[in-house]
């Protein structure tokens, strides 16, 4: 192995780790956002006094 190839392997390893961490972070944010939207809608539906009535103004999920 030549001298430059060793440095390239380390750089590729670091970049792959950074890419994996970025993908996991983006997936976590997306999943968290979708769960919050589902819970927000469910809490508004449950808090409404009747099926088609709007919920009270103080009902917020976050």
SVG drawing of the C-alpha trace seen along z (x, -y; Angstrom):
<svg xmlns="http://www.w3.org/2000/svg" viewBox="-71 -30 75 32">
<polyline fill="none" stroke="black" stroke-width="0.4" points="0.0,0.0 1.3,-3.4 1.5,-6.3 -1.4,-8.2 -3.8,-5.2 -3.7,-4.9 -4.9,-8.5 -7.6,-8.0 -9.0,-5.0 -9.2,-6.9 -10.9,-9.9 -13.4,-7.5 -14.1,-5.9 -14.7,-9.2 -17.0,-10.4 -19.0,-7.2 -19.5,-7.6 -20.6,-11.2 -23.0,-10.1 -24.5,-7.4 -25.0,-9.8 -26.6,-12.4 -29.1,-9.8 -30.0,-8.6 -30.5,-12.1 -32.7,-13.0 -34.8,-9.9 -35.2,-10.6 -36.4,-14.2 -38.9,-12.9 -40.3,-10.2 -40.6,-12.5 -42.4,-15.1 -44.9,-12.6 -45.6,-11.2 -46.2,-14.8 -48.6,-15.4 -50.6,-12.2 -50.8,-13.0 -51.8,-16.6 -54.7,-15.5 -55.8,-12.8 -55.8,-15.2 -57.8,-17.8 -60.3,-15.1 -60.7,-13.8 -61.0,-17.3 -63.8,-18.4 -67.2,-18.4 -68.9,-16.7 -67.5,-14.9 -67.6,-17.8 -67.2,-20.7 -63.9,-22.5 -61.7,-21.8 -61.4,-24.4 -58.9,-27.1 -56.5,-26.0 -55.9,-22.5 -52.4,-22.2 -50.1,-19.2 -46.5,-20.3"/>
</svg>
